[in-house]
Amino acid sequence: MKVGDRVRVKTSVIVYHNPAHRNEPFDIKGMEGEVMAIVTEWQGRPVSANLPIQVKFDKKFRGHFREDELEVV
């Protein structure tokens, strides 16, 4: 998986920050988006992020995921 890949959420992931469902639990399983970044360093120092893959679904909605929660489309 690399930046620019099209991915789909393959497991059930509940989020509360989806703009269309603000402050309500929303399952994003099956949604597709584009990998925007893979967080491995911050300000030049290596980091071990819990959710290192940043995915952009639409203009206002992004999320961070583990690699096992996504599949390349």
HELIX and SHEET records of a PDB file:
HELIX    1   1 PRO A   19  HIS A   21  5                                   3    
HELIX    2   2 GLU A   67  GLU A   69  5                                   3    
SHEET    1   A 5 ARG A  62  PHE A  65  0                                        
SHEET    2   A 5 ILE A  53  LYS A  56 -1                                        
SHEET    3   A 5 GLU A  32  ILE A  38 -1                                        
SHEET    4   A 5 ARG A   6  VAL A   9 -1                                        
SHEET    5   A 5 LEU A  70  VAL A  72 -1                                        
SHEET    1   B 2 ILE A  14  VAL A  15  0                                        
SHEET    2   B 2 PHE A  26  ASP A  27 -1                                        
SHEET    1   C 2 GLU A  41  TRP A  42  0                                        
SHEET    2   C 2 ARG A  45  PRO A  46 -1                                        
END                                                                             
